[in-house]
Amino acid sequence: VGESEVDLLITDGNGERMVRKAETNTGDLLTDAMRTIMEADICLTNGGGIRTDVKAGTLTYGDINNIFPFINHVCKIEATGDDILAVLEHCTRLAPEAENGDFPQCSGIRCTIHTGGAQRTFDVQVEQPDGSWAPIDPDATYTVATITYCVRDGGFNLLFSKCPALRQTEILYCDAVVEYLR
């Protein structure tokens, strides 16, 4: 289905699973694919659904399915900045010390977590249509590509469960990546 010039990783150089506590290039690939296919402002999905490293070179459908093996369908919801901030706070609460299957892999949004003080703080920015970055607006509404697991099946502590659904597909998240690569 494609070629990769780099290893697609969910682990660090020591084999420690990073996808559940940090950004990974495999999470970036998945979320870029879903965000593009769903034509959404941002994409958030859980790192726990991303399962294996793949070496650089030719990528087969089997490789992509091994990385993203679950029956997770791509969907698009509408969420406020406050909704998104609540998800980010909940899903990063253990980072970087401990793994969390809900740790968000993202596209169109970037988040810096400051843990040095008495209280964790976040610097969250959303990519603008011109490619620049602006602080998330808690009162604004954003379109969010994600998977059904993160909306109705337990992911993200069901914090997106009350958000309006804009589009439900039968596209599996592995197939979204295949379509994006093609």
Secondary structure as UniProt FT lines:
FT   STRAND          2..4
FT   TURN            13..14
FT   TURN            19..21
FT   HELIX           25..38
FT   STRAND          42..46
FT   HELIX           47..49
FT   STRAND          57..59
FT   HELIX           61..67
FT   STRAND          73..80
FT   HELIX           81..91
FT   TURN            92..97
FT   TURN            101..102
FT   STRAND          104..107
FT   STRAND          109..114
FT   STRAND          121..127
FT   TURN            129..130
FT   STRAND          133..135
FT   TURN            138..139
FT   STRAND          141..147
FT   HELIX           148..152
FT   HELIX           155..158
FT   TURN            159..162
FT   STRAND          165..172
FT   HELIX           173..181
//
